[in-house]
Amino acid sequence: MNDTSPEMQARYEEMLKTLSGEQRLRMACDMHETARRLVLASLLAENPDATPAELRKGLFVRFYGEDFGPAERARILEYLEKEL
């Protein structure tokens, strides 16, 4: 779905072009951190007593779970189960 007018899309792209590389990187990092916090809040809403390992595994599955085959995903989840 795209409900942004072509004019506004062009303005947005021009605005991004005026930012330095550092500003764009900071913007991306801020967006990732916001997404991470939203996912953590969702995981805790589903299971308020989640352990740190369960939260690590939940974050992995939500962000990257579909990027790996079943065997790789299982190995990563096993690793994330360990206390760090």
C-alpha positions in Angstrom: 0.0 0.0 0.0 1.3 3.4 -0.9 -0.8 6.4 0.1 1.9 9.0 -0.4 1.4 11.4 -3.2 4.2 11.6 -5.8 4.8 15.2 -4.8 5.3 14.4 -1.1 7.5 11.4 -2.0 9.7 13.7 -4.1 9.9 16.2 -1.2 10.8 13.5 1.2 13.5 12.1 -1.1 15.0 15.6 -1.6 15.0 16.1 2.2 16.9 12.9 2.7 19.5 13.9 0.1 20.3 17.0 2.1 21.3 14.9 5.1 24.8 13.8 5.7 25.8 10.2 5.8 26.2 10.4 9.6 22.7 11.9 9.9 21.2 9.1 7.7 23.0 6.5 9.7 21.8 7.9 13.0 18.2 8.0 11.6 18.5 4.3 10.6 19.9 3.4 14.0 17.1 5.3 15.8 14.5 3.5 13.7 16.0 0.1 14.4 16.1 0.8 18.2 12.4 1.9 18.1 11.5 -1.3 16.3 13.5 -3.3 18.8 11.7 -1.7 21.8 8.3 -2.2 20.2 9.0 -5.9 19.6 10.3 -6.3 23.2 7.2 -4.6 24.5 5.1 -7.0 22.5 7.0 -10.0 23.7 6.6 -8.9 27.3 2.9 -8.2 26.8 2.5 -11.8 25.6 4.7 -13.2 28.4 5.5 -10.8 31.3 7.7 -13.4 33.0 9.9 -14.0 29.9 13.5 -14.7 30.7 16.3 -12.8 29.0 16.9 -15.9 26.8 13.3 -16.0 25.8 13.4 -12.3 24.9 16.6 -12.8 22.8 15.0 -15.7 21.0 11.8 -13.7 20.4 13.7 -10.8 19.0 15.7 -13.1 16.7 12.6 -14.8 15.4 10.7 -11.6 14.8 13.6 -9.8 13.0 15.5 -12.6 11.3 13.6 -15.9 11.7 12.5 -16.1 8.1 16.0 -15.4 6.8 17.3 -18.9 7.9 16.3 -22.4 7.1 15.0 -24.7 9.8 18.3 -26.3 10.7 20.2 -22.9 10.9 17.3 -21.3 12.8 17.3 -24.2 15.4 21.1 -23.8 15.9 20.8 -20.1 16.4 17.9 -20.5 18.8 19.8 -23.1 20.8 22.7 -20.7 21.1 20.5 -17.8 22.2 19.1 -20.1 25.0 22.5 -19.9 26.7 23.2 -17.4 29.4 25.4 -14.6 28.0 
